[in-house]
């Protein structure tokens, strides 16, 4: 499981964070966090930041922070987009690999 990508979802994507955890991925999430803190955590902990915020996306690209810039508006298409962009061929719930949806 250690070779799986680790994610950080921005404050607007709490439901996506929970769904990624159900799929067995590490995904950090803070309901309230400043953009600078979000970027710092992503960079320092080598996490792929998931966002729909173009401003954050542009900063990530300039600072070489791994990012998934979502274009989908519904959760299903966003999960599919994340799996496609990360070349993940396993995006299904496996009860042996499930993670806590809170932490």
PyMOL commands that set and color helices and strands:
alter all, ss='L'
color gray80, all
select helices_A, chain A and resi 14-22+35-44+54-62+75-85
alter helices_A, ss='H'
color red, helices_A
select strands_A, chain A and resi 6-9+26-29+48-51+67-69
alter strands_A, ss='S'
color yellow, strands_A
deselect
rebuild
show_as cartoon
